Amino acid sequence: MLKTLLSSRLAVLLLLAVVIALVPVLAPSSFYLRVAALVWVFALAALGLTILMGYAGQVSLGHAGFLGIGAYAVAIGPAKLGLDPLLSLVLGAVLCGLVAYVVGKPILRLKGYYLAIATLGFGLIVALVLTSEGAITGGPDGMQVPRMTVLGWRVSGIQTWYWITGGALLIGALLALNIQASPSGRAFRALHDSEIAAAGVGVDVASKKLAAFVISGVYAGVAGSLLALMNGFITPEAAGFMHSIELVAMVIIGGLGSVVGTVVGAAFLVVLPQALTMLHEYEQAVLGLLIMAFMILLPAGIVPSLRRLVLERVR
């Protein structure tokens, strides 16, 4: 059993590593590398939601708020406080964890639609603060993000950021897979099935829900920091409601609880709009129809549904 578990986790990591390594070989220009880097960044943020929603069964419609906090941490830290960008990234992740802890304590007592609305309110508050506090955040116009320097080396160029974001995704996937296989991961899955049954077998429901929320917030914060550092500029739109919905859609479309599915869902929602730009005013309508079609034809998500079809054919 343990050997099978380890081999499956290794297979997922090897698959992601191979894809990340092949994209630069197949990409005809730096534009495609940038799109791929965006896929890795949003997949990293969505992995946090995979832990929260796919493992622990808790809903969040405001997770872009953590993305915005992480993004502005690497902008405000160097510009206003004179901090190193790399240190600002770490502090931004810590801040996201602390905010998730403080916010999660009261709102995770709610369930279902009430929890979804409460997390939605959190995301809207973060976006509003980032927009209104112009003296600190630059307001609606956003602010420049200083380039990161590591041991005198100035980190710049899309190829460099491609490998950084790809490496961050691999680390995030490794942690998510390890969490899934850990006792905490089993407790999360018990929560997902039934909180009452989980409590009956000794799971501390409140603390496990909070732990999943904090972990997911840190994932989103790191992804936001990487996005801001890569772009060199950030606006409050990063914490906007639509980004929160997109993160949830990535997790559901790819396959709830699947690490590979999360990456596929991120690729679907980042790459497809780029391919649909030729349709101009019909772009959003076509994207919506495609999402509906996938949910009708593959209700369990792309990866789990395809896996089931392959297994049925093999049998």
N, C-alpha and C positions, 0 to 999 in steps of 0.2 A: 504493500500500500504506500509506504513512504517513498519507495523507489519510483513508483508510478507518478506520485505527486511531484517529486523533484524533477523527473524527466519532463512532465507536462509544463511546469514553470520554466524550465530551461528551454523547451521548444518555443514557448511564447516569446521569450527574450531573444532567442536566436532569430526568429522570424522578424521581429521588429528591427534587430540589428542589421539583418540582410537588406531589408527594405530601405533603411536609412542610408546604408552604404551604397545601394544601387541608384538611388535617385540622382546624385550628382553625375553619375556616369551617363544616365539616360536623359537628363535635363538639357535641352538645347540652349538655354540662356539663363542668366542670373534671375530673371523674372520668375522662372519656375522654381528656382531654389528659394526665393523669398516666399512664394505661395506654400511650398513644402514646410518652410520654417514656421509659418503661421499655423499650419496644420499641427506641428509638434507642440507649439505653445498652447493652442486651444485644447489639444488632446490631453496635455498635462493638467490643465484646469478641469477638464471634464473627468479625469481620473479621480479627482477629489470627490466629485458628485457620484461617481461609480461606487466609491466606498460608502458614501452617505445614503444614496438611494438604492443602489444595487445590492450592497451587502446588508446595511442596517435598515433599509426600508423607510427612511425618512425623506420628506420632500422639502426642497428649497427652491424658491422662485426668485431669490435675490442674491445668488452667489456671485454675480458680477460685481457686487459691492466689495467683496474681498479682492477681486481682480483689480478694481480701482484703487483700493488701499495699497496694495503691493506696488502698483504702477506709480502712484504719487510718492511713495516712500523713497524711490530711487531718484525722483525729481526734486522733492523738497529737501531731502537729506543733504545732498551736496550743495544745492543752490542756496538754501536758507541757513543750514546748520554747519556747513563746511565738512560734512562727513564724506568718507570714501564711498563711491558708488557700490562697491562690493559689500562693505559693511552695512550700507543702507538697505541692500537687498536682504541681508540676514535679519536686520532689525525690522524690516517690513514683514517678513515671514513671522517673526515673533509677535509683532503687533497684530497681525491677522489672527494668530492663535489666541491672543489675549481677548481681542474683540469677540471672536467666536465663542470663547468661554463665557464672557460677560453676557453676551446677547443670548447664547444658547441656554443658559441656566433657566431663564423664565419661559422662553418661547417653546422649548422642547417638551414642556408639559402639555402642550397642545397636540392634537392629532388631526390627520386628514386635511380637509379643506382649511381648517383654522390655522394649522401649522403653515400651510402654503401661503395664506394671506399674510401671516405674521412675518415670514421670511421675505415676502414681496415688499412689505413695508420697510424692512431693514435696508433692502437694496435701494429703494426710492430715497430713503433718508441719506444714504451715503452719496448718491448721485446729486442730491440737492445741496448737500454741504460742499461738495467739490465744485459745484457750479457757482454757489453764492459767495464763498470765501475767496474772492478774487485777489486779495492782498497776499494770500498764501499760495493759492493754487493757480492763479492766473485767470480764474473765472471760466466762462464758456469758451474763451479762446485757447485755453490750455497753457502749457509751458514747455520750454525746452528741457531735455534730459541730458545731463553731461555724460560724455563717453566714459565708459569704464576703463580703468587702467589697472593692470595686474603686474606687479614687479617691474614697473617702468614700461610695460608693453601696452599700447593703446588698442583696446579691443574694438575693431571696426571692420566693415566689409560684410556683405551678405554671406559669403562662403564661410567666414569665421562664425557668424551667428547661426548659420545652418547647423554646424557641428555642435555648437554649444547647446542649442535648443534640442537637437536630436539626442545628445548625451543626457540632458536633463530629463527628457521623456523616458529614456531607458532606465534611469535611476528611479523615476517616479513609478514606472511599471514594475520594477523589481520590488520596491517597497509595497506597492498595492498587492502584488502576488504573495509576498511574505505575510502581509496582514491577513489576507484571505485564508492562508494555511495555518495561521496562529490560533491560539485559544480565543483571543479577542475576535478574530474573524469568525470563528464558529459561534461565538456569542452574538455577533452582529447578525449572522444568518438566522439565528434563533429569534432575534427581535423582528427580523423581516417576516418570518412565518407567523409568529404570534407573541406579542409582548406578555400576555398573561401566562402562556405556556413557558416562556423564557424565565419569567420571574419565579414560576413554580419549580424550576430546576436549579434555582440559585443564581441566576444572572442578575446583576445589579443594573436594572433597566435604565435608570436615569443617568448613571455614570457612563454606560456604554453608548447611549445616544449622544451624550455630550462629547465623548471622545471622538466619535465618528464625525460630528459637526466641526470640532476643532481641527482634526486632520484634514478634512475637506477644505476648510478655510485656509490652511497653510498652503495646500496645493495650489489653490486659486491665487493666493498672494504671490507665490514664487513665479507662477505663470505671468501674472500682471507685471512684475518687475522685469522679467525677461522681455516681454512685449515692449515695454517702455524703453528699455535700454537698446533694444534692436532698432526701434523706430527713431529714437532720438527726440521724440516729441510725444506728448500725451494730452488728451482732453478728457473732460468728464464723461464723454460718451463711452469710455471704457467700462464705466460702472452702470451703464444704461440698462433699462429693463429688457431690451431686445437681446442684449448679450446674455442675460440670465436665461432667457427662453431658449436661445441657441444652445447654451451649454446643456440644458435639460434635454433638448431635442437630440443632441449628439449622443447622449447616453442611451436614450430610448431607441433611436433609429439603429444604432450600431448593435445594441443588445444589452439589456439591463444586467449589470453584474459581470460583464465580459470586458477584460482589459483590451483584447484585440478589437472587440466590437466598439469600444470607446474610440479607439484610433480611427477605425473605419467610419464611424459616425462623424468624427471631426473632419476627416477628409471629405466626406460627402457634403457637409455644410460649408466648408471653406473653398473647396475646388469647384463645386457645381455652379455657384453664383458667378465665378470667373468665366466658366464655359457658356453661361447663359447671357452674358453681356450683349451678345449680338442680337438678342431679342428685344433689347431696349425696354420699352414700357411694359412688356409682357413677362419680364424676367421674374418678378416676385410671384406672379400668378402661376407660371410654369413650375417654379420651385415648390410652391405650396401643393400643387397637384401631384408632383413627384413624391413629396413627403407622404401625402395621403395614400398614394398607390402603394408605397413601401409598407405603410402601416396596415393596409388591408391585406396585401398579399403575403407579407412577412411580419405578422403581428408580434412575434417574439423578438424581432430585431434582425438585422441582416446576417450577422455572424451565427447566432444560435440557430436560425432557420435554415441557413445553408448547411451548417453542420448536421442538422437533423436529416435533411434531404440526402446528403452524402452517405450517412450511416444507413438510411433506409435502402439506398441502392446497393450498398455493399452487402447487406443482409439478403 
